[in-house]
Amino acid sequence: MTATDDQIPSDAPAATTPVGHDGARVDVTERRAPHLHGGRALLAALVPLVLTLALVGLALTAPGARPPWWVAAAPAAVLTLVLVGSLGTIQPGQTRVVQFFGRYTGTIREPGLVMVVPFSTTKKVSVRVRNFETGRLKVNDATGSPVEVAAIVVWQVADTARSTFAVEDYAEFVEMQSESALRHVVTTHPYDDPAGGGTSLRGSTDVVADELAHEVAARVAVAGVEVVEVRITHLAYAAEIAQAMLQRQQASAIVAAREQIVAGAVGMVELALARLHELDVVELDEERKAAMVSNLLVVLCGDGRATPVVNTGTLYG
């Protein structure tokens, strides 16, 4: 049932107000996780190992009654296993998001050998630059004409905490929001602008690309993603109107070419009359000037080659 105007409360929120519960979004920001890096991490793992070997040696060489060697070395061995299990490597362009019993403790960005707090879990998140091409979308432009459009989006993860915890799948989220932004931007511009007085999808590529980049960036900011560049890679009229639009473009091109040809022909006729008068080659009255202008314009503006006619009589005969 459709709601009437008197059924809508006066204090209803505006259309731009977000819909949902306050505080429903995951409010988390990337921070540095506590960890040991490089040689210090390796040393921390080797110390209990050396201690284990030393205890085993003492247990085996001690005189008199002694406990089994494995009883003496068990605590140090367990500590060694725990610390070795906390070791890991990070490649350049990769990060580790660290959680301690489900709680986010931070992100490690330094490449190399690292040791996190024991019993922590880590997740690899790539911060390398990625790119993908959207599918060919069929969208109506600002004039209502259906067009096919596709774009390439270059992006990378800037905040690993948001990309991990704020959205379910940040890669899929970026793809879906990029297509949505592309649809919105296309609907605000015409495919072409014959008059040349405004922006168009075909003629204002830099303007449209900048608008696309800002639109996509605003939509994916919640996922901790930054947009490097967005460019349209495919743009064409839809198949059902492509032929009609091609004829219109051809007609516009013909008219523009004719305007240039006529402008050039008029200039040449003007130059010819001025030179004849300057050199005093022949005196022409207004009627003969008009005939000469007509003949020159036919020759200069005609599509085919003109056939010359030799006048063997007098000028007025």
C-alpha positions in Angstrom: 0.0 0.0 0.0 1.4 3.4 -0.9 1.7 5.9 1.9 0.0 9.2 1.4 1.5 12.6 2.4 -0.5 12.9 5.6 0.8 9.5 6.7 4.5 10.7 6.7 5.5 12.2 10.0 6.7 15.7 10.0 10.0 14.8 11.7 10.9 12.1 9.2 14.7 12.1 8.4 15.9 13.5 5.1 16.7 11.3 2.2 20.5 11.7 2.7 20.4 10.5 6.4 22.0 7.1 6.8 19.5 4.4 7.5 20.3 1.9 10.3 21.2 1.8 13.9 23.6 4.3 15.4 27.0 2.8 16.0 26.4 -0.2 13.8 29.6 0.2 11.9 32.9 -1.3 13.2 34.9 1.6 14.6 38.5 0.5 14.3 41.7 2.2 13.0 45.0 0.7 12.2 47.8 0.9 14.8 51.2 -0.7 15.3 51.2 -4.1 16.9 53.8 -5.0 19.6 56.4 -7.3 18.2 60.0 -8.2 17.9 61.7 -7.8 14.5 64.7 -9.4 12.8 67.6 -10.5 15.0 65.8 -9.8 18.2 63.0 -12.1 17.3 65.4 -14.8 16.4 67.4 -14.3 19.6 64.2 -14.5 21.7 63.4 -17.9 20.1 66.9 -19.3 20.5 67.4 -18.4 24.2 64.9 -21.0 25.5 66.2 -23.5 23.0 69.7 -23.1 24.4 68.3 -23.3 27.9 66.6 -26.5 27.1 69.8 -28.1 25.8 71.7 -26.9 28.9 69.1 -28.4 31.2 69.2 -31.7 29.3 73.0 -31.7 29.7 72.9 -31.1 33.4 70.3 -33.8 33.9 72.4 -36.3 32.1 75.7 -35.5 33.8 74.6 -34.7 37.3 76.0 -37.3 39.8 73.8 -39.3 42.1 70.0 -39.5 41.9 68.7 -37.2 39.2 65.3 -36.7 37.6 64.7 -37.9 34.1 66.2 -35.5 31.6 62.8 -34.8 30.0 61.4 -33.7 33.3 64.1 -31.0 33.6 63.8 -29.9 30.0 60.0 -29.9 29.7 59.3 -26.3 30.8 62.0 -24.8 28.6 61.0 -27.0 25.7 57.4 -25.8 26.0 58.5 -22.2 26.1 60.7 -22.8 23.0 57.7 -24.3 21.1 55.5 -21.4 22.1 58.0 -18.8 21.0 58.9 -20.5 17.7 55.2 -20.7 17.0 55.1 -16.9 17.4 57.6 -16.4 14.6 56.7 -15.5 11.1 57.9 -13.8 8.0 56.4 -10.8 6.1 57.2 -10.1 2.5 57.5 -6.6 1.0 54.0 -5.3 0.2 52.4 -7.6 2.8 51.2 -6.9 6.3 50.1 -9.0 9.3 46.9 -8.1 11.2 47.4 -9.4 14.8 44.6 -10.5 17.1 45.0 -11.7 20.7 42.1 -13.9 21.7 39.9 -12.1 19.2 40.9 -8.6 20.2 42.7 -6.5 17.5 46.1 -5.6 18.9 47.7 -3.9 15.8 49.3 -4.4 12.4 52.9 -5.2 11.5 54.1 -3.6 8.2 57.9 -4.2 8.5 59.0 -7.0 6.1 61.3 -9.7 7.4 61.3 -12.1 10.4 58.9 -11.0 13.2 57.7 -12.4 16.5 54.3 -11.5 17.8 52.9 -11.9 21.3 52.5 -15.7 22.0 49.0 -17.2 21.4 48.2 -14.4 18.9 46.6 -15.1 15.6 47.7 -13.2 12.4 46.1 -12.6 9.0 47.9 -11.6 5.9 46.7 -8.4 4.2 48.3 -7.2 1.0 48.9 -3.4 0.6 50.2 -3.8 -3.0 48.5 -1.7 -5.7 45.7 -3.7 -7.4 43.6 -3.1 -10.4 40.5 -4.6 -12.0 38.2 -3.8 -14.9 34.5 -3.5 -14.3 32.1 -5.4 -16.6 30.5 -3.6 -19.5 27.5 -1.9 -17.9 24.5 -0.6 -19.8 23.5 2.8 -18.4 21.4 5.7 -19.6 23.4 8.9 -19.9 22.2 12.4 -18.9 20.1 12.7 -22.1 18.5 9.2 -21.5 20.5 7.5 -24.3 21.6 4.0 -23.4 25.3 3.5 -23.5 27.8 0.7 -22.7 30.6 1.7 -20.4 33.4 0.0 -18.5 36.2 1.4 -16.3 39.5 0.2 -14.8 40.0 0.9 -11.1 43.5 1.1 -9.5 43.4 0.8 -5.7 45.2 -0.4 -2.6 44.6 -1.0 1.0 45.5 2.0 3.2 44.0 0.9 6.6 44.4 -2.8 7.2 42.2 -2.8 10.3 39.2 -1.3 8.5 39.7 -3.6 5.5 39.7 -6.6 7.8 37.0 -5.8 10.3 34.8 -3.1 8.9 33.6 -5.1 5.8 33.1 -8.7 5.1 35.2 -8.9 1.9 37.0 -5.7 1.0 37.9 -6.8 -2.5 34.3 -7.7 -3.4 33.2 -4.5 -1.7 35.5 -2.4 -3.8 34.3 -4.0 -7.0 30.6 -3.6 -6.2 31.0 0.1 -5.1 33.1 0.9 -8.2 30.3 -0.3 -10.5 27.7 1.6 -8.5 29.8 4.8 -8.7 30.4 4.3 -12.4 26.6 4.1 -13.0 26.0 7.2 -11.0 28.6 9.3 -12.8 27.5 8.2 -16.3 24.0 9.3 -15.6 25.2 12.9 -14.9 27.0 13.4 -18.2 25.8 13.2 -21.8 27.7 10.8 -24.1 28.6 13.6 -26.5 28.3 17.4 -26.5 28.1 18.6 -30.1 27.8 22.3 -29.1 31.0 22.1 -27.1 29.7 24.1 -24.2 29.8 21.5 -21.4 31.3 18.2 -20.3 30.7 14.9 -21.9 31.7 11.3 -21.4 33.5 11.2 -24.8 35.1 14.7 -24.8 35.9 15.4 -21.2 37.8 12.2 -20.2 40.0 13.9 -17.6 37.1 15.6 -15.9 35.1 12.4 -15.8 38.0 10.3 -14.6 38.6 12.7 -11.7 35.0 12.7 -10.8 34.9 8.9 -10.9 38.0 8.6 -8.7 36.5 10.9 -6.0 33.1 9.1 -6.2 34.7 5.6 -5.8 37.0 6.8 -3.0 34.1 8.2 -1.0 32.3 4.9 -1.3 35.1 2.6 -0.3 36.6 4.8 2.5 34.7 2.7 5.1 36.8 -0.3 4.0 40.1 1.5 4.5 40.8 1.5 0.8 42.3 4.4 -1.2 41.8 4.9 -5.0 44.9 5.6 -7.1 43.1 6.1 -10.5 39.9 5.4 -12.3 39.7 5.5 -16.1 37.0 4.6 -18.6 38.2 1.8 -20.9 35.1 1.2 -23.0 32.4 3.7 -24.1 29.9 3.2 -26.9 26.2 3.6 -27.6 24.0 0.6 -26.9 23.4 -1.7 -29.9 19.8 -0.6 -30.4 20.7 3.1 -31.0 24.2 2.8 -32.3 23.3 3.0 -36.0 21.1 6.1 -35.5 23.7 7.8 -33.4 26.3 7.0 -36.0 24.2 8.7 -38.7 23.8 11.7 -36.5 27.6 11.9 -35.9 28.2 11.6 -39.6 25.7 14.3 -40.4 27.3 16.6 -37.8 30.8 15.9 -39.3 29.5 16.7 -42.8 27.9 20.0 -41.7 31.1 21.0 -39.9 33.2 20.1 -43.0 30.9 22.1 -45.2 31.1 25.1 -43.0 34.9 25.0 -43.2 34.8 24.5 -47.0 32.4 27.4 -47.5 34.5 29.7 -45.3 37.7 28.8 -47.3 35.9 29.3 -50.6 34.6 32.7 -49.7 38.1 33.8 -48.7 39.5 32.6 -52.0 36.8 34.4 -54.0 37.5 37.6 -52.1 41.2 37.3 -52.7 40.7 36.6 -56.4 38.5 39.7 -56.9 40.9 41.8 -54.8 43.9 40.7 -56.9 42.0 41.3 -60.2 41.1 44.8 -59.1 44.6 45.5 -57.8 46.4 44.4 -60.9 43.8 46.0 -63.2 43.5 42.8 -65.2 39.9 43.3 -66.2 37.0 45.6 -65.2 33.9 43.8 -64.1 30.5 45.3 -63.4 28.4 44.1 -60.5 26.5 41.6 -62.7 29.7 40.0 -63.9 31.2 40.0 -60.4 28.2 38.1 -59.2 28.5 35.6 -62.0 32.2 35.1 -61.3 31.5 34.7 -57.6 28.8 32.1 -58.4 31.1 30.1 -60.7 34.0 30.1 -58.3 31.8 29.0 -55.4 30.4 26.1 -57.5 33.9 25.0 -58.4 35.3 25.3 -54.9 32.4 23.9 -53.0 31.3 21.2 -55.4 31.9 17.5 -54.6 32.9 16.6 -58.1 35.4 18.1 -60.5 34.2 21.0 -62.5 34.1 20.9 -66.3 35.8 24.0 -67.8 34.0 25.9 -70.5 36.1 28.1 -72.9 34.4 31.3 -73.9 35.5 32.2 -77.4 33.3 35.3 -77.7 33.4 38.6 -76.0 33.0 39.1 -72.3 29.4 40.3 -72.8 28.6 38.3 -75.9 
